[in-house]
Amino acid sequence: MIEITPQIKISEDDLEESFVRSSGPGGQNVNKVSTSVQLRFNAKNCPAITDYVFNRLRTLANHLMTKEGTIVITADTHRLQSRNREEARSRLVELIRRAAFRPKKRIATKPTRSSKVKRLDAKKQRGAIKKNRGRISKSDF
């Protein structure tokens, strides 16, 4: 079991990994060994993922999610298959963690009267500075 939050735990069986040849670092090793990891997680059918978390996942990971609700993460930055595997899993955990977080609702506030007055005074002062700029007349020489 992979613990994402105290309420959300996903089973190892829910993850599907496939290994392909990587285009990342590794020199000649790239042509011989399948080090790139493609991690698939069916978020729609996972019992640990609630509807709220799934909807947030759809918005956060829109580019990673298929129409069927499967998240596909590809990791190929490391030379070792095991490190790519760890990276893909950690990215999935972080993504679900971000989706599980409920942001605070913003309470709309109005500007105070004094802030309005200060803003208008600053505008008048700036306008006066600009108004005093002008062409130099011959009498100024």
VENRAZI-V67693 format. One record per helix or strand of 3 or more residues. SS is the DSSP state (H for helix, E for strand). FROM is the first residue (numbers start at 1). TO is the last residue. Records with the same first field share a line. If there is no record, write none. Layout:
BEGIN
SS->FROM-TO, FROM-TO
END
This chain:
BEGIN
H->12-14, 27-31, 51-60, 81-100, 113-132, 138-140
E->15-20, 36-42, 70-75
END
